[in-house]
Amino acid sequence: MIKEYLNKNEASEYMGMSLRNFSRLVKAWNIPSGKIPGGRIIFRTSDLKNLNERFFNAPEMKLQV
């Protein structure tokens, strides 16, 4: 089962790219994120999936947890 919210490392793996390139993508495409107590940044899996489908025309990816 895929988690609803992913941290930055998990999100970059979900998107199939390095953490550095994912950080660039977040800035370039203004990907929504949230900050939880403790300062960690999280991303909603549904937002990342929509980005894949809309801009990359990629099939659904499954994250191995």
N, C-alpha and C positions, 0 to 999 in steps of 0.2 A: 504494500500500500504506500502511495506517495503522500508525504506530509503536506499539510496545507500551507505551512510557512517554512521557509528555508533560510538558513544563515547565508552569508556571502559565499563561503566555500561551497556549500551544498548547491546554491543557485548557479555558481559558475560551472559546476560539474553537470548540473541539469541542462544548462545551455550548451555544454560540450566545448567549453573554452577555458583558457587559463584565467586565473584570478585577475591578473593584470588586464587582460583584454575584456573581461567581464566588467571591471571597474570603468574602463573606457566606454563600454556600451551603456552602462548605467547613466553616465554623464551625457553622452551623445543623444540618447533616446529618452532621457528624463524618466527612467523606469521608476514607478512608484515603490517606495519602501517605507518601513516604519522603524522607529527606534524604541526598543523595549527597555525596561529598567535594567540598569547595568551598562547601558550604552551600546548594546549589540544592535546591529542593523539586520532586519529581516525582510524577506521578499515573499509575496504571495505567489504560490505556484501557478494559480490561474492567470495571473498577469504575465508570467514568463511564458506560459503555454500560448496565450493569445499573441504575444510578440513573435514567437516562433511561427505560428500559423500565418500571421499577417505579413511579416517582413521577410521571413526566410523560407517560407513554403516548405517547411520541414515536417516530417511525420512526428507524431507524439513520441516523446522520449520518456523512458521510465528510469527513475533513479533507484539504484540498488542501495538499500539501507541495511 
